Amino acid sequence: MAGFLVILLLVLFALAAVFFLSRSRRKGVEEFRSDITGELIDLKQGQTHAVWSGDPNGPVLVCIHGLATPSYVFDALVPYLTDMGYQVLRYDLYGRGHSDRVFGRQTKDFHIAQLENLLEAEAVVDKVTVLGFSMGGAIAAGFAAKHADKVEALILLAPAGLDVRLGKFADFVSKWPILGDWLQEVLGGRSFKIEASAAGAGDSTVANIHSQLRADVMKSGHLAAMLSSQRGIMAEDQSDDFRTLGTADFPVLAIWARDDTVIPIINMGILAQLCRRAIQIELPDCDHGLVYTHPASIAEVIEDNL
């Protein structure tokens, strides 16, 4: 019995050592802030990295990125949006990009609070158009359902919130506390690098997008933030929010990728049942990387329908 306990303790010690060694290899976000574009804005929970683009007098359009892709994922789409006359605000969610690493389960309310605080800090008082990609679509839908009086239009790019398929590794680490945290920290980076390389089958229009995404998982707190959101907002069924959008008085535009395996095209039918008034467009020959492989097509759909 004593021998078994010794072996068990040695195994636990080894696992802990691997965990902390993996974390020690991550670089703090502060090391990457010396030459950032945009600004760091002090909010209630921490600093948020935000970038404004376009005509300062134009209507505001807010871009919200996904689970693991910081705000630079919109770099190729933003010029099209500013050409339409929008003043575009894009920002990094907590735990990603250049924003602070913040404690707490990253639920829908957690993410909506960051957006609420950001708009307040930036003195945005007029109605805004909200554009959300993937998990950002779930945040955008939740914000629009809660603050219908503040929304001019809602644009959803392959939005989460309904049927989401992150893969076996993500599902496993999300369901198992402690073990899941260990696996996410030790193997999560490798798993994400494989997924990131697979997404975006077309040519990317964002420079070095895949190398940027792979580099981001090596930043301290990035993997932990992803796991927190997987256990939070990504595990929440937002059918009620989408149903609420069916009675809103602003336009709802949803753009889907036909070959998307993360947010499968079946969601198009689900949304049609929940929000019949939504305008839905399916883009052929693209997958979950549509925002950086097909920005021109997305822009054309937005311009034609809004």
C-alpha positions in Angstrom: 0.0 0.0 0.0 2.8 2.4 0.9 4.6 1.6 -2.4 1.4 2.4 -4.3 1.0 5.7 -2.6 4.6 6.6 -3.4 4.1 5.8 -7.0 0.8 7.7 -7.1 2.5 10.8 -5.6 5.4 10.5 -8.1 2.9 10.4 -11.0 0.9 13.3 -9.6 4.2 15.3 -9.1 5.2 14.5 -12.7 1.9 15.6 -14.1 2.0 18.8 -12.1 5.6 19.4 -13.3 4.6 19.0 -17.0 1.6 21.3 -16.4 3.6 24.1 -14.9 6.5 23.6 -17.4 4.0 24.1 -20.3 2.7 27.2 -18.7 6.2 28.6 -18.1 6.9 28.5 -21.8 4.1 30.9 -22.5 4.9 34.6 -22.8 2.9 37.2 -21.0 0.7 39.4 -23.1 2.6 42.5 -22.0 5.6 41.4 -24.1 3.6 41.8 -27.2 2.1 45.2 -26.6 5.0 47.5 -27.5 4.0 48.0 -31.2 0.2 47.3 -31.2 -2.2 49.0 -33.5 -5.1 50.8 -31.7 -5.3 51.4 -28.0 -5.6 49.7 -24.6 -8.8 50.8 -22.9 -9.3 50.4 -19.2 -12.6 48.6 -18.5 -14.1 47.3 -15.2 -12.6 43.8 -15.6 -9.3 44.8 -17.3 -7.7 46.4 -20.3 -9.2 45.7 -23.7 -7.3 46.1 -26.9 -9.5 48.0 -29.5 -9.0 49.4 -33.0 -11.1 52.0 -34.7 -11.1 52.3 -38.5 -13.0 54.4 -41.1 -14.9 57.7 -41.1 -15.2 59.0 -37.5 -18.6 60.4 -38.5 -19.9 57.2 -40.0 -22.3 54.8 -38.3 -20.5 52.4 -35.9 -20.1 48.8 -36.7 -18.6 46.5 -34.0 -16.8 43.3 -35.0 -16.6 40.5 -32.5 -14.2 37.6 -33.1 -14.4 33.9 -32.3 -13.2 31.5 -29.7 -9.5 31.5 -30.6 -9.1 34.1 -33.3 -8.3 37.7 -32.1 -9.5 40.8 -33.8 -6.9 40.7 -36.6 -9.1 38.0 -38.1 -11.2 40.9 -39.5 -8.2 42.6 -41.1 -9.2 41.7 -44.7 -12.9 42.5 -44.1 -12.5 45.9 -42.5 -11.5 47.8 -45.6 -14.7 46.7 -47.3 -16.8 47.8 -44.3 -15.1 51.2 -44.2 -15.7 51.6 -47.9 -19.4 51.2 -47.2 -19.1 54.2 -44.9 -19.0 52.3 -41.5 -16.8 53.4 -38.6 -15.5 50.0 -37.6 -14.6 49.1 -34.0 -12.9 45.7 -33.5 -11.5 44.5 -30.2 -9.9 41.5 -28.5 -12.0 39.4 -26.1 -10.5 38.9 -22.7 -7.8 36.3 -22.7 -7.1 36.8 -26.5 -4.8 39.0 -28.5 -3.6 42.0 -26.5 -6.5 42.2 -24.0 -6.0 41.3 -20.3 -6.3 37.8 -19.0 -9.3 37.9 -16.7 -10.4 35.3 -14.2 -14.0 34.0 -14.2 -16.1 31.6 -16.3 -16.5 33.1 -19.7 -20.2 32.8 -20.1 -22.5 34.7 -22.5 -23.1 37.4 -19.8 -19.3 37.7 -19.2 -18.7 38.4 -22.8 -21.6 40.8 -23.2 -20.4 42.7 -20.2 -17.1 43.4 -21.9 -18.9 44.8 -25.0 -21.2 46.9 -22.8 -18.3 48.3 -20.9 -16.4 49.0 -24.1 -19.2 50.9 -25.7 -19.7 52.9 -22.6 -16.0 53.7 -22.3 -15.8 54.8 -25.9 -18.9 57.0 -25.5 -20.9 55.2 -28.2 -24.5 56.3 -27.7 -26.0 55.9 -31.1 -27.3 52.6 -32.4 -24.6 50.2 -33.7 -24.4 47.5 -36.2 -23.0 44.4 -34.5 -21.1 41.8 -36.6 -20.1 38.5 -34.9 -18.0 35.7 -36.2 -18.4 32.1 -34.8 -18.4 32.6 -31.0 -18.6 36.3 -31.6 -21.9 35.6 -33.4 -23.2 34.1 -30.2 -22.0 37.2 -28.2 -23.6 39.5 -30.9 -26.9 37.6 -30.8 -27.0 37.7 -27.0 -26.2 41.4 -27.0 -28.8 42.2 -29.6 -31.5 40.2 -27.8 -30.7 42.1 -24.5 -30.2 45.5 -26.0 -32.5 45.7 -29.0 -32.9 49.4 -28.5 -29.1 49.9 -29.1 -28.8 47.8 -32.3 -29.2 49.1 -35.9 -28.5 45.8 -37.6 -27.1 42.3 -36.7 -24.7 40.4 -38.9 -23.9 36.9 -38.1 -21.0 35.0 -39.7 -21.2 31.3 -39.1 -22.5 32.1 -35.6 -22.2 29.8 -32.6 -25.1 29.4 -30.1 -26.9 26.5 -31.6 -25.3 23.4 -33.0 -21.5 23.7 -32.5 -18.9 20.9 -33.2 -15.5 21.8 -31.8 -14.1 18.3 -32.1 -13.4 15.3 -29.7 -10.5 16.9 -27.9 -12.4 20.1 -27.2 -15.4 18.2 -26.0 -13.4 16.0 -23.7 -11.4 18.8 -22.0 -14.6 20.8 -21.6 -16.4 18.1 -19.7 -13.6 17.0 -17.3 -12.4 19.5 -14.7 -8.7 19.3 -13.6 -7.9 16.6 -16.2 -9.3 18.7 -18.9 -7.4 21.8 -17.7 -4.2 19.7 -17.7 -4.8 18.4 -21.2 -5.7 21.8 -22.5 -2.5 23.4 -21.2 -0.2 20.5 -22.3 -1.8 19.4 -25.5 -4.3 22.1 -26.4 -1.9 24.2 -28.4 -1.0 21.2 -30.6 -4.7 20.3 -31.1 -5.6 23.9 -32.0 -2.6 24.2 -34.4 -4.0 21.2 -36.3 -7.5 22.6 -36.4 -6.3 26.1 -37.4 -4.3 24.7 -40.3 -7.3 22.7 -41.5 -9.7 25.7 -41.4 -9.6 28.1 -44.3 -9.2 25.8 -47.3 -9.1 28.7 -49.6 -6.4 31.3 -49.9 -6.2 33.5 -46.9 -6.5 37.3 -47.4 -5.1 38.0 -44.0 -1.3 38.0 -44.0 0.2 35.0 -42.2 -3.1 34.2 -40.6 -2.3 30.6 -39.7 1.1 31.5 -38.2 -0.5 34.3 -36.2 -3.1 31.9 -34.8 -0.5 29.3 -34.0 1.6 31.9 -32.2 -1.3 33.2 -30.2 -1.8 29.9 -28.4 1.7 30.3 -27.0 0.7 33.5 -25.2 0.0 33.1 -21.5 -3.7 32.7 -20.7 -4.9 32.1 -24.3 -5.6 28.4 -24.0 -7.2 28.9 -20.5 -9.5 31.5 -22.0 -10.5 29.2 -24.8 -11.4 26.5 -22.3 -13.3 28.8 -20.1 -15.4 29.9 -23.0 -15.9 26.3 -24.2 -17.3 25.6 -20.7 -19.2 28.8 -20.7 -20.9 30.5 -23.7 -20.0 27.7 -26.1 -21.9 25.2 -23.9 -25.0 27.4 -23.7 -28.0 26.9 -25.9 -29.0 30.4 -27.1 -32.2 29.3 -28.9 -34.2 31.8 -26.7 -31.9 34.7 -27.9 -32.4 33.8 -31.5 -36.1 33.5 -30.9 -36.2 36.9 -29.4 -34.4 38.3 -32.5 -37.5 37.1 -34.5 -39.5 39.9 -32.9 -36.9 42.7 -33.1 -37.3 45.6 -35.4 -33.8 45.6 -36.9 -32.5 43.5 -39.8 -30.8 40.2 -39.0 -28.4 38.8 -41.6 -26.8 35.4 -41.3 -24.0 34.2 -43.6 -23.0 30.6 -43.6 -20.2 28.5 -45.1 -21.4 25.5 -47.0 -18.4 23.3 -46.0 -18.2 24.4 -42.4 -17.6 21.5 -40.0 -17.4 23.6 -36.8 -20.7 25.5 -37.3 -22.4 23.1 -39.7 -24.9 24.3 -42.4 -27.7 22.5 -40.5 -27.8 25.7 -38.3 -29.3 27.5 -41.2 -32.5 25.5 -40.9 -32.5 25.8 -37.1 -32.2 29.6 -37.3 -35.0 29.7 -39.9 -37.3 28.0 -37.4 -36.3 30.3 -34.5 -36.0 33.6 -36.4 -38.1 33.4 -39.6 -37.4 37.0 -40.5 -33.6 36.5 -40.7 -32.1 36.9 -44.1 -29.8 33.9 -44.7 -27.1 33.5 -47.3 -25.0 30.4 -47.9 -21.5 30.8 -49.4 -20.3 27.9 -51.5 -16.8 26.5 -51.5 -15.7 27.8 -48.1 -15.4 26.5 -44.6 -15.1 28.0 -41.1 -12.3 30.3 -42.2 -14.8 32.3 -44.4 -14.0 35.6 -42.7 -10.4 35.6 -43.9 -10.8 33.5 -47.1 -13.9 35.2 -48.6 -14.1 38.8 -47.2 -15.2 40.1 -50.6 -18.1 37.7 -50.8 -19.1 38.6 -47.3 -19.0 42.3 -48.1 -21.0 41.8 -51.2 -23.7 40.0 -49.2 -23.8 42.8 -46.6 -24.0 45.5 -49.2 -26.8 43.8 -51.1 -28.9 43.0 -48.1 -28.4 45.9 -45.7 
